Amino acid sequence: MTHHLDGNVLAGALSEVFASDVTAARGRCAGCGQTSPIAEAMVYTDAPGLVARCAGCDQVLATLVDAGDRVILSLAGLTAVELRR
């Protein structure tokens, strides 16, 4: 049987990832496959949060909602995010 750990084992690795400037990261759009820096996305602010869309095909890449005591982040429109160390 394969041994597994719970998600807490990700804490160190994820804290390293989310401590960097994510706008410099390159993201791959799930819609058209274009890979480009997150900073090149088209961001709309007239929603209940921020909506980032692909500059190539207008696919929603990410949403970020500030809900006061928490932040809700979806990266559902990205198939990959590449961060430089």
N, CA, C and O atoms as a GROMACS GRO file, in nm:
protein
  340
    1MET      N    1   0.084  -0.118   0.000
    1MET     CA    2   0.000   0.000   0.000
    1MET      C    3   0.089   0.125   0.000
    1MET      O    4   0.190   0.129   0.070
    2THR      N    5   0.051   0.225  -0.077
    2THR     CA    6   0.125   0.350  -0.085
    2THR      C    7   0.093   0.436   0.036
    2THR      O    8  -0.023   0.456   0.071
    3HIS      N    9   0.198   0.488   0.099
    3HIS     CA   10   0.181   0.575   0.215
    3HIS      C   11   0.162   0.718   0.168
    3HIS      O   12   0.228   0.762   0.074
    4HIS      N   13   0.072   0.790   0.231
    4HIS     CA   14   0.051   0.930   0.196
    4HIS      C   15   0.050   1.016   0.322
    4HIS      O   16   0.027   0.967   0.432
    5LEU      N   17   0.075   1.145   0.301
    5LEU     CA   18   0.068   1.244   0.409
    5LEU      C   19  -0.049   1.336   0.380
    5LEU      O   20  -0.102   1.336   0.269
    6ASP      N   21  -0.089   1.414   0.479
    6ASP     CA   22  -0.197   1.511   0.452
    6ASP      C   23  -0.140   1.638   0.390
    6ASP      O   24  -0.018   1.653   0.377
    7GLY      N   25  -0.229   1.729   0.351
    7GLY     CA   26  -0.190   1.851   0.281
    7GLY      C   27  -0.099   1.944   0.358
    7GLY      O   28  -0.040   2.034   0.298
    8ASN      N   29  -0.086   1.926   0.488
    8ASN     CA   30   0.003   2.011   0.567
    8ASN      C   31   0.148   2.001   0.523
    8ASN      O   32   0.226   2.092   0.549
    9VAL      N   33   0.185   1.892   0.459
    9VAL     CA   34   0.322   1.876   0.413
    9VAL      C   35   0.357   1.977   0.302
    9VAL      O   36   0.475   2.000   0.273
   10LEU      N   37   0.256   2.037   0.242
   10LEU     CA   38   0.276   2.137   0.136
   10LEU      C   39   0.310   2.276   0.190
   10LEU      O   40   0.350   2.363   0.113
   11ALA      N   41   0.295   2.298   0.319
   11ALA     CA   42   0.310   2.432   0.378
   11ALA      C   43   0.442   2.500   0.340
   11ALA      O   44   0.441   2.615   0.297
   12GLY      N   45   0.551   2.433   0.356
   12GLY     CA   46   0.681   2.494   0.326
   12GLY      C   47   0.696   2.528   0.179
   12GLY      O   48   0.737   2.639   0.145
   13ALA      N   49   0.664   2.434   0.092
   13ALA     CA   50   0.679   2.456  -0.052
   13ALA      C   51   0.586   2.566  -0.102
   13ALA      O   52   0.626   2.650  -0.182
   14LEU      N   53   0.462   2.567  -0.054
   14LEU     CA   54   0.368   2.669  -0.099
   14LEU      C   55   0.402   2.807  -0.044
   14LEU      O   56   0.377   2.907  -0.112
   15SER      N   57   0.457   2.815   0.076
   15SER     CA   58   0.495   2.946   0.130
   15SER      C   59   0.608   3.006   0.048
   15SER      O   60   0.617   3.128   0.035
   16GLU      N   61   0.693   2.923  -0.008
   16GLU     CA   62   0.800   2.970  -0.096
   16GLU      C   63   0.742   3.024  -0.227
   16GLU      O   64   0.786   3.126  -0.277
   17VAL      N   65   0.643   2.955  -0.280
   17VAL     CA   66   0.580   2.994  -0.407
   17VAL      C   67   0.501   3.123  -0.391
   17VAL      O   68   0.516   3.214  -0.472
   18PHE      N   69   0.417   3.133  -0.288
   18PHE     CA   70   0.330   3.248  -0.274
   18PHE      C   71   0.398   3.369  -0.213
   18PHE      O   72   0.334   3.474  -0.198
   19ALA      N   73   0.524   3.359  -0.177
   19ALA     CA   74   0.598   3.473  -0.123
   19ALA      C   75   0.661   3.557  -0.235
   19ALA      O   76   0.713   3.665  -0.208
   20SER      N   77   0.658   3.509  -0.359
   20SER     CA   78   0.720   3.581  -0.469
   20SER      C   79   0.619   3.667  -0.544
   20SER      O   80   0.498   3.656  -0.522
   21ASP      N   81   0.668   3.751  -0.634
   21ASP     CA   82   0.582   3.835  -0.717
   21ASP      C   83   0.520   3.749  -0.826
   21ASP      O   84   0.586   3.716  -0.925
   22VAL      N   85   0.395   3.712  -0.809
   22VAL     CA   86   0.329   3.621  -0.901
   22VAL      C   87   0.302   3.686  -1.036
   22VAL      O   88   0.283   3.614  -1.134
   23THR      N   89   0.299   3.819  -1.044
   23THR     CA   90   0.276   3.883  -1.174
   23THR      C   91   0.393   3.858  -1.270
   23THR      O   92   0.377   3.869  -1.391
   24ALA      N   93   0.509   3.825  -1.217
   24ALA     CA   94   0.624   3.792  -1.300
   24ALA      C   95   0.621   3.647  -1.348
   24ALA      O   96   0.694   3.609  -1.439
   25ALA      N   97   0.535   3.567  -1.287
   25ALA     CA   98   0.523   3.426  -1.325
   25ALA      C   99   0.461   3.415  -1.464
   25ALA      O  100   0.391   3.506  -1.509
   26ARG      N  101   0.488   3.304  -1.530
   26ARG     CA  102   0.427   3.276  -1.660
   26ARG      C  103   0.315   3.177  -1.638
   26ARG      O  104   0.331   3.077  -1.567
   27GLY      N  105   0.200   3.205  -1.699
   27GLY     CA  106   0.085   3.117  -1.686
   27GLY      C  107   0.042   3.064  -1.822
   27GLY      O  108   0.054   3.135  -1.922
   28ARG      N  109  -0.007   2.940  -1.824
   28ARG     CA  110  -0.057   2.880  -1.949
   28ARG      C  111  -0.209   2.878  -1.945
   28ARG      O  112  -0.269   2.819  -1.854
   29CYS      N  113  -0.271   2.942  -2.045
   29CYS     CA  114  -0.416   2.952  -2.053
   29CYS      C  115  -0.478   2.816  -2.085
   29CYS      O  116  -0.432   2.746  -2.175
   30ALA      N  117  -0.580   2.780  -2.011
   30ALA     CA  118  -0.651   2.654  -2.035
   30ALA      C  119  -0.733   2.660  -2.163
   30ALA      O  120  -0.767   2.556  -2.221
   31GLY      N  121  -0.766   2.781  -2.210
   31GLY     CA  122  -0.848   2.796  -2.330
   31GLY      C  123  -0.769   2.780  -2.458
   31GLY      O  124  -0.802   2.697  -2.542
   32CYS      N  125  -0.663   2.862  -2.475
   32CYS     CA  126  -0.589   2.864  -2.601
   32CYS      C  127  -0.448   2.809  -2.591
   32CYS      O  128  -0.383   2.788  -2.693
   33GLY      N  129  -0.399   2.786  -2.470
   33GLY     CA  130  -0.265   2.732  -2.451
   33GLY      C  131  -0.154   2.835  -2.453
   33GLY      O  132  -0.037   2.800  -2.439
   34GLN      N  133  -0.188   2.962  -2.471
   34GLN     CA  134  -0.086   3.068  -2.474
   34GLN      C  135  -0.018   3.075  -2.338
   34GLN      O  136  -0.084   3.071  -2.234
   35THR      N  137   0.114   3.086  -2.339
   35THR     CA  138   0.191   3.103  -2.217
   35THR      C  139   0.252   3.242  -2.218
   35THR      O  140   0.323   3.279  -2.311
   36SER      N  141   0.223   3.319  -2.113
   36SER     CA  142   0.274   3.455  -2.105
   36SER      C  143   0.278   3.498  -1.959
   36SER      O  144   0.216   3.434  -1.874
   37PRO      N  145   0.352   3.607  -1.929
   37PRO     CA  146   0.356   3.655  -1.791
   37PRO      C  147   0.215   3.693  -1.743
   37PRO      O  148   0.135   3.745  -1.820
   38ILE      N  149   0.188   3.667  -1.618
   38ILE     CA  150   0.059   3.701  -1.558
   38ILE      C  151   0.033   3.852  -1.572
   38ILE      O  152  -0.081   3.894  -1.586
   39ALA      N  153   0.140   3.932  -1.570
   39ALA     CA  154   0.127   4.077  -1.581
   39ALA      C  155   0.066   4.120  -1.716
   39ALA      O  156   0.016   4.232  -1.727
   40GLU      N  157   0.068   4.034  -1.816
   40GLU     CA  158   0.011   4.067  -1.947
   40GLU      C  159  -0.138   4.034  -1.958
   40GLU      O  160  -0.200   4.063  -2.060
   41ALA      N  161  -0.195   3.976  -1.854
   41ALA     CA  162  -0.338   3.944  -1.856
   41ALA      C  163  -0.418   4.074  -1.855
   41ALA      O  164  -0.371   4.178  -1.809
   42MET      N  165  -0.539   4.068  -1.906
   42MET     CA  166  -0.632   4.181  -1.901
   42MET      C  167  -0.712   4.165  -1.772
   42MET      O  168  -0.782   4.065  -1.754
   43VAL      N  169  -0.704   4.263  -1.682
   43VAL     CA  170  -0.768   4.252  -1.552
   43VAL      C  171  -0.885   4.351  -1.544
   43VAL      O  172  -0.871   4.470  -1.571
   44TYR      N  173  -0.999   4.297  -1.507
   44TYR     CA  174  -1.120   4.377  -1.494
   44TYR      C  175  -1.153   4.392  -1.346
   44TYR      O  176  -1.148   4.296  -1.270
   45THR      N  177  -1.185   4.514  -1.308
   45THR     CA  178  -1.210   4.545  -1.167
   45THR      C  179  -1.356   4.578  -1.138
   45THR      O  180  -1.390   4.610  -1.024
   46ASP      N  181  -1.442   4.571  -1.238
   46ASP     CA  182  -1.582   4.608  -1.218
   46ASP      C  183  -1.670   4.490  -1.181
   46ASP      O  184  -1.789   4.487  -1.211
   47ALA      N  185  -1.611   4.393  -1.116
   47ALA     CA  186  -1.682   4.275  -1.065
   47ALA      C  187  -1.670   4.277  -0.912
   47ALA      O  188  -1.608   4.369  -0.857
   48PRO      N  189  -1.727   4.180  -0.844
   48PRO     CA  190  -1.711   4.176  -0.698
   48PRO      C  191  -1.566   4.154  -0.653
   48PRO      O  192  -1.537   4.158  -0.534
   49GLY      N  193  -1.477   4.130  -0.747
   49GLY     CA  194  -1.335   4.112  -0.719
   49GLY      C  195  -1.257   4.146  -0.844
   49GLY      O  196  -1.303   4.225  -0.927
   50LEU      N  197  -1.140   4.088  -0.857
   50LEU     CA  198  -1.057   4.107  -0.976
   50LEU      C  199  -1.073   3.986  -1.066
   50LEU      O  200  -1.073   3.872  -1.019
   51VAL      N  201  -1.087   4.010  -1.196
   51VAL     CA  202  -1.100   3.902  -1.294
   51VAL      C  203  -0.989   3.920  -1.396
   51VAL      O  204  -0.985   4.021  -1.466
   52ALA      N  205  -0.899   3.822  -1.406
   52ALA     CA  206  -0.790   3.826  -1.503
   52ALA      C  207  -0.826   3.737  -1.622
   52ALA      O  208  -0.859   3.620  -1.606
   53ARG      N  209  -0.817   3.795  -1.742
   53ARG     CA  210  -0.850   3.723  -1.865
   53ARG      C  211  -0.729   3.714  -1.955
   53ARG      O  212  -0.642   3.801  -1.953
   54CYS      N  213  -0.724   3.609  -2.034
   54CYS     CA  214  -0.615   3.586  -2.129
   54CYS      C  215  -0.618   3.694  -2.237
   54CYS      O  216  -0.723   3.723  -2.293
   55ALA      N  217  -0.503   3.752  -2.266
   55ALA     CA  218  -0.493   3.854  -2.371
   55ALA      C  219  -0.511   3.792  -2.510
   55ALA      O  220  -0.541   3.863  -2.606
   56GLY      N  221  -0.493   3.660  -2.521
   56GLY     CA  222  -0.505   3.593  -2.649
   56GLY      C  223  -0.647   3.551  -2.685
   56GLY      O  224  -0.688   3.564  -2.800
   57CYS      N  225  -0.723   3.501  -2.586
   57CYS     CA  226  -0.856   3.444  -2.619
   57CYS      C  227  -0.967   3.492  -2.527
   57CYS      O  228  -1.082   3.452  -2.546
   58ASP      N  229  -0.938   3.574  -2.427
   58ASP     CA  230  -1.036   3.630  -2.334
   58ASP      C  231  -1.087   3.529  -2.231
   58ASP      O  232  -1.181   3.560  -2.157
   59GLN      N  233  -1.028   3.410  -2.224
   59GLN     CA  234  -1.063   3.310  -2.122
   59GLN      C  235  -1.033   3.365  -1.983
   59GLN      O  236  -0.931   3.431  -1.964
   60VAL      N  237  -1.121   3.340  -1.886
   60VAL     CA  238  -1.093   3.379  -1.748
   60VAL      C  239  -0.979   3.292  -1.697
   60VAL      O  240  -0.989   3.169  -1.694
   61LEU      N  241  -0.870   3.357  -1.657
   61LEU     CA  242  -0.754   3.285  -1.603
   61LEU      C  243  -0.764   3.272  -1.452
   61LEU      O  244  -0.739   3.165  -1.396
   62ALA      N  245  -0.798   3.381  -1.387
   62ALA     CA  246  -0.797   3.384  -1.240
   62ALA      C  247  -0.899   3.485  -1.190
   62ALA      O  248  -0.930   3.583  -1.256
   63THR      N  249  -0.950   3.457  -1.070
   63THR     CA  250  -1.034   3.554  -0.999
   63THR      C  251  -0.981   3.566  -0.857
   63THR      O  252  -0.933   3.469  -0.798
   64LEU      N  253  -0.992   3.686  -0.804
   64LEU     CA  254  -0.948   3.711  -0.668
   64LEU      C  255  -1.052   3.801  -0.601
   64LEU      O  256  -1.079   3.912  -0.648
   65VAL      N  257  -1.108   3.752  -0.493
   65VAL     CA  258  -1.212   3.826  -0.421
   65VAL      C  259  -1.164   3.851  -0.278
   65VAL      O  260  -1.127   3.757  -0.207
   66ASP      N  261  -1.165   3.977  -0.237
   66ASP     CA  262  -1.133   4.013  -0.100
   66ASP      C  263  -1.263   4.010  -0.021
   66ASP      O  264  -1.351   4.094  -0.041
   67ALA      N  265  -1.275   3.912   0.066
   67ALA     CA  266  -1.398   3.894   0.144
   67ALA      C  267  -1.379   3.938   0.289
   67ALA      O  268  -1.438   3.879   0.380
   68GLY      N  269  -1.298   4.039   0.309
   68GLY     CA  270  -1.277   4.091   0.445
   68GLY      C  271  -1.180   4.009   0.525
   68GLY      O  272  -1.060   4.038   0.525
   69ASP      N  273  -1.228   3.908   0.593
   69ASP     CA  274  -1.142   3.826   0.678
   69ASP      C  275  -1.076   3.711   0.603
   69ASP      O  276  -1.004   3.631   0.663
   70ARG      N  277  -1.101   3.702   0.472
   70ARG     CA  278  -1.038   3.597   0.392
   70ARG      C  279  -1.027   3.644   0.247
   70ARG      O  280  -1.093   3.740   0.207
   71VAL      N  281  -0.944   3.577   0.170
   71VAL     CA  282  -0.928   3.605   0.028
   71VAL      C  283  -0.961   3.476  -0.047
   71VAL      O  284  -0.915   3.368  -0.009
   72ILE      N  285  -1.040   3.489  -0.152
   72ILE     CA  286  -1.078   3.372  -0.232
   72ILE      C  287  -1.009   3.384  -0.367
   72ILE      O  288  -1.033   3.480  -0.441
   73LEU      N  289  -0.925   3.289  -0.399
   73LEU     CA  290  -0.846   3.289  -0.521
   73LEU      C  291  -0.878   3.166  -0.604
   73LEU      O  292  -0.876   3.054  -0.553
   74SER      N  293  -0.908   3.187  -0.731
   74SER     CA  294  -0.927   3.076  -0.824
   74SER      C  295  -0.830   3.094  -0.940
   74SER      O  296  -0.822   3.201  -0.999
   75LEU      N  297  -0.758   2.989  -0.972
   75LEU     CA  298  -0.667   2.987  -1.086
   75LEU      C  299  -0.716   2.884  -1.186
   75LEU      O  300  -0.637   2.824  -1.259
   76ALA      N  301  -0.847   2.862  -1.190
   76ALA     CA  302  -0.907   2.755  -1.270
   76ALA      C  303  -0.879   2.766  -1.419
   76ALA      O  304  -0.880   2.665  -1.489
   77GLY      N  305  -0.855   2.887  -1.470
   77GLY     CA  306  -0.830   2.904  -1.613
   77GLY      C  307  -0.685   2.887  -1.653
   77GLY      O  308  -0.650   2.907  -1.769
   78LEU      N  309  -0.601   2.850  -1.559
   78LEU     CA  310  -0.459   2.827  -1.587
   78LEU      C  311  -0.428   2.678  -1.573
   78LEU      O  312  -0.464   2.615  -1.473
   79THR      N  313  -0.361   2.623  -1.671
   79THR     CA  314  -0.321   2.482  -1.660
   79THR      C  315  -0.185   2.468  -1.594
   79THR      O  316  -0.149   2.360  -1.547
   80ALA      N  317  -0.108   2.578  -1.590
   80ALA     CA  318   0.023   2.575  -1.524
   80ALA      C  319   0.065   2.718  -1.490
   80ALA      O  320   0.027   2.813  -1.557
   81VAL      N  321   0.144   2.730  -1.384
   81VAL     CA  322   0.205   2.858  -1.346
   81VAL      C  323   0.353   2.829  -1.323
   81VAL      O  324   0.388   2.742  -1.244
   82GLU      N  325   0.440   2.903  -1.393
   82GLU     CA  326   0.584   2.884  -1.380
   82GLU      C  327   0.643   3.004  -1.308
   82GLU      O  328   0.631   3.118  -1.355
   83LEU      N  329   0.707   2.978  -1.195
   83LEU     CA  330   0.770   3.083  -1.114
   83LEU      C  331   0.921   3.065  -1.118
   83LEU      O  332   0.972   2.953  -1.109
   84ARG      N  333   0.993   3.174  -1.131
   84ARG     CA  334   1.140   3.171  -1.125
   84ARG      C  335   1.183   3.184  -0.980
   84ARG      O  336   1.121   3.256  -0.902
   85ARG      N  337   1.290   3.114  -0.944
   85ARG     CA  338   1.345   3.125  -0.810
   85ARG      C  339   1.443   3.238  -0.802
   85ARG      O  340   1.501   3.264  -0.697
   0.00000   0.00000   0.00000
